[in-house]
Amino acid sequence: MPIINSLAADYGDDVTFVAVAGHSTVELSRERAGIWFSPGRILWGYDDELWQTYLVRGQPVGFLISSDDVIVKQWHGNIGEAAIVEHLDALVAIG
């Protein structure tokens, strides 16, 4: 999450970052989420339906979704900042 927090600042209005927690409550997650990223920089999504829609089996998992709701890239686990930047640049290029 610290990498995502930093990248969210770099990509400004070009990319919306949504952190989705599951199997907990917003109240229980709020304090821990504040450790990982700056409030207001990343939207906090909280809906088990998202887990079902994208067939998420566990965390961490990343999705890049284009502005027309197409999944451009998906990965499981930590892939590192360079790979995330490469994927984000590709996403920004296609819109």
DOLORO-283776 format. One record per residue (C-alpha): chain; x, y negated, z. Coordinates in pm, whole numbers, plus 50000, padded with zeros to 5 digits. Last residue first. Layout:
BEGIN
chain|u|v|w
A|X|Y|Z
...
***
This chain:
BEGIN
chain|u|v|w
A|49234|49421|47869
A|49458|49634|47648
A|49781|49451|47736
A|49682|49413|48101
A|49646|49791|48129
A|49985|49853|47968
A|50147|49607|48207
A|49972|49779|48498
A|50102|50121|48390
A|50462|49999|48362
A|50431|49815|48693
A|50302|50133|48861
A|50592|50333|48719
A|50848|50082|48845
A|50684|50062|49190
A|50693|50429|49272
A|50473|50725|49186
A|50320|50800|49526
A|50065|51078|49519
A|49808|51156|49255
A|49788|50970|48926
A|49524|50834|48690
A|49559|50619|48380
A|49333|50439|48134
A|48999|50529|48291
A|48748|50343|48074
A|48518|50092|48246
A|48516|49825|47969
A|48750|49603|48172
A|48997|49890|48180
A|49033|50126|48476
A|49367|50213|48631
A|49329|50484|48890
A|49552|50577|49180
A|49535|50862|49429
A|49673|50876|49779
A|49463|51037|49902
A|49239|51336|49858
A|49001|51525|49631
A|48888|51235|49415
A|48642|51349|49150
A|48608|50997|49004
A|48233|50970|49055
A|48239|51176|49375
A|48503|50962|49547
A|48325|50648|49423
A|47999|50777|49576
A|48178|50792|49912
A|48167|50411|49913
A|48400|50163|50070
A|48566|49909|49845
A|48800|49658|50005
A|48903|49393|49757
A|49275|49326|49754
A|49422|48982|49814
A|49158|48874|50064
A|49330|49029|50363
A|49700|49092|50299
A|49796|49455|50264
A|49913|49760|50454
A|49880|49660|50819
A|49539|49501|50759
A|49417|49835|50627
A|49489|49991|50966
A|49269|49741|51149
A|48980|49764|50901
A|48967|50144|50876
A|48778|50222|51197
A|48528|49940|51138
A|48486|50025|50770
A|48398|50380|50866
A|48570|50710|50796
A|48556|50984|50535
A|48667|50753|50263
A|48871|50447|50198
A|48875|50265|49867
A|49123|49987|49803
A|49024|49775|49503
A|49276|49573|49303
A|49147|49337|49037
A|49394|49278|48755
A|49460|48973|48536
A|49353|48718|48799
A|49677|48738|48996
A|49909|49009|48861
A|50207|48922|49082
A|50001|48883|49401
A|49839|49222|49348
A|50185|49364|49285
A|50298|49279|49637
A|49990|49432|49797
A|50020|49740|49576
A|50380|49787|49688
A|50280|49746|50055
A|50000|50000|50000
***
